[in-house]
Amino acid sequence: MIEYLDLLMFAVAILVLLLGFPVAFSLAGIAIIFALVGDYFGVFPIQFLKAIPQRIFGTMTNEVLMAVPLFIFMGTILEKSKVAEDLLENMSKLLRHVRGGLGISVTLVGALLAASTGIVGATVVTMGLLSLPTMLKNGYNPKLASGVITAAGTLGQIIPPSIVLILLGDVISNAYQQSQLQMGIFSPDTVSVGDLFAGSLFPGLLLVSLYIFYQFLKALFDPNSTPEILIEENEISYKELFKTLFPPLALIIAVLGSILTGFATPTEAASVGAIGSILLAANRIAKENFWTLVSTFSFIALLVLNFLFDLRLNRVDLNLYETLNIFLAVTIFVIFLISTLLSIYKLYLSGVLIDAARSSTKITSMVFIILIGATFFSLVFRGLGGDETIEHFLTSLPGGTFSAILIVMISMFLLGFFLDFIEITFVVVPIVAPIILQMGIDPVWLGVMMAINLQTSFLTPPFGFALFYLRGVAPDSVKTSDIYKGVIPFILIQMMMLILLSLFPGVATWLPSYIFN
């Protein structure tokens, strides 16, 4: 019995989580109990627990993870300020002559929200509240409407820059280095969050394209399920369309582009995204806020100056021309700072800033407290020999690498019915990823496969999280069976994507290798 203490610990943890106990405290509590039991039977050195403070300190000072609260804040600001609502309304107007255009606009806006929030629940609930009543009023089949919204809401799993990819990228990076050290490679290669962002870009855009293609086919063969949008011609203002669609799109492209081009780290890009979302929200609330425009143009001017000139102060060879450039940059920065503070004050007066800050704090606290609990769990699990047990199991499977990956993917898919992606990322991935990566699997490909796999799990009846989120905000006229049936075509699309990635790994690995190598 004692030799199976590690497996018993994992089974007890899954059972306790399924019973609905708080995740972080459950993981840490189970870890401490099994550490004491292991110490009593002499199979776990209790001194291992002395490493916990150092691990927590390392987590809290991890520069990559600093991007998490900033991206969360960016998403909540766009949500609370109704920028997402404007996006959906105007995108629908843009596609008013396309049969099924409302569903397509929901998919496109869902992709944009995914790139700004990355939290499945927030996107599904937002799209459900904004889109579902409108789609039903315009005569959409409830099954199709439900399927489109839940599928678009889960795009936050795979479209960068998302919280899921940041957390998964950090875990995969650590697992990759660990696997190389275990193979005797003491100058290991690294994989970054930027690599995972680049790797997931093509699969994410391909998924969006497949969702839209399915809706085109649905409109072609079943026109009654996808009517045209009931909007009069005189209700369209192309100037308003441009003002609503361009700024959020430009912000997302700037954030993602700065990461992929190496101009900024994910954390630096996240800070730009947070400031940009504040300016967007302030401009919407204040209706053409002058200070928002000043802040935007001064920020662009700073970027141009930084690109054209060397603005470093710690130099001894400064001439008059360079000094004037630095003085100009400082002046523009002061203007940017004052105008941004005034925009923040506008948001504060509207109440949006306080709501977004509270929501961001709650989500960020949840992420990091789960991470700390998972740190306890993984340390004790490894101390009990759990990683060796899992490694022996996966490497001894008939079929080798293929069987190992298949078992891991099926296990994560089933766990996705009951556990959130954060729990799976922090508990399961650190255990299995180093073992699989030792088999020669590309870490970027593995990370993208895991993200799409969990996205599919969150869509699959009867336990998919996205289905529960939509059920919570859907009107009574939409049956639960409608939601379940409507999502099936999108699940099949997801599975096609997984098969495609399995057959052609280059879909995920080509872009990061091209950009970063």
GIQUI-V787710 format. One record per backbone hydrogen bond with DSSP energy under -1.0 kcal/mol. CO is the residue of the C=O (numbers start at 1). NH is the residue of the N-H. If there is no record, write none. Layout:
CO:NH
CO:NH
This chain:
1:4
2:5
4:8
5:9
6:10
7:11
8:12
9:13
10:14
11:15
12:16
13:17
14:18
15:19
16:21
17:20
22:26
23:27
24:28
25:29
26:30
27:31
28:32
29:33
30:34
31:35
32:36
33:37
34:38
35:39
36:40
37:41
38:43
38:44
45:48
46:49
47:50
48:51
49:52
51:55
52:56
53:57
54:58
55:59
56:60
57:61
59:62
64:67
65:68
67:71
68:72
69:73
70:74
71:75
72:76
73:77
74:78
75:79
76:80
77:81
78:83
78:84
79:82
82:86
83:87
84:88
85:89
86:90
87:91
88:92
89:93
90:94
91:95
93:96
95:98
98:101
100:104
101:105
102:106
103:107
104:108
105:109
106:110
107:111
108:112
109:113
110:114
111:115
113:117
119:123
120:124
121:125
122:126
123:127
124:128
125:129
126:130
127:131
131:135
132:136
133:137
134:138
135:140
136:139
141:145
142:146
143:147
144:148
145:149
146:150
147:151
148:152
149:153
150:154
152:155
154:157
155:158
155:159
162:166
163:167
164:168
165:169
166:170
167:171
168:172
169:173
170:174
171:175
172:176
173:177
174:178
175:179
176:180
177:181
178:182
179:183
180:185
181:184
192:196
193:197
194:198
195:199
196:200
200:204
201:205
202:206
203:207
204:208
205:209
206:210
207:211
208:212
209:213
210:214
211:215
212:216
213:217
214:218
215:219
216:220
217:221
218:222
222:225
225:141
227:100
229:231
232:235
233:236
237:241
238:242
239:243
240:244
241:245
242:246
245:249
246:250
247:251
248:252
249:253
250:254
251:255
252:256
253:257
254:258
255:259
256:260
257:261
258:264
265:269
266:270
267:271
268:272
269:273
270:274
271:275
272:276
273:277
274:278
275:279
276:280
277:281
278:282
279:283
280:284
281:285
282:286
283:288
289:293
290:294
291:295
292:296
293:297
294:298
295:299
296:300
297:301
298:302
299:303
300:304
301:305
302:306
303:307
304:308
305:309
313:315
319:323
320:324
321:325
322:326
323:327
324:328
325:329
326:330
327:331
328:332
329:333
330:334
331:335
332:336
333:337
334:338
335:339
336:340
337:341
338:342
339:343
340:344
341:345
342:346
343:347
344:348
345:349
346:350
347:353
351:355
352:356
353:357
354:358
355:359
356:360
357:361
358:362
359:363
360:364
361:365
362:366
363:367
364:368
365:369
366:370
367:371
368:372
369:373
370:374
371:375
372:376
373:377
374:378
375:379
376:380
377:381
378:382
379:383
380:384
381:386
382:385
385:389
386:390
387:391
388:392
389:393
390:394
391:395
392:396
397:400
400:404
401:405
402:406
403:407
404:408
405:409
406:410
407:411
408:412
409:413
410:414
411:415
412:416
414:417
415:418
415:419
420:424
421:425
422:426
423:427
424:428
424:429
428:432
429:433
432:436
433:437
434:438
436:439
437:440
442:446
443:447
444:448
445:449
446:450
447:451
448:452
449:453
450:454
451:455
452:456
453:457
454:458
458:466
460:464
464:468
465:469
466:470
467:471
468:472
470:473
470:474
475:478
479:483
480:484
481:485
482:486
483:487
487:491
488:492
489:493
490:494
491:495
492:496
493:497
494:498
495:499
496:500
497:501
498:502
499:503
500:504
504:507
505:508
505:509
506:510
509:513
510:514
511:515
512:516
513:517
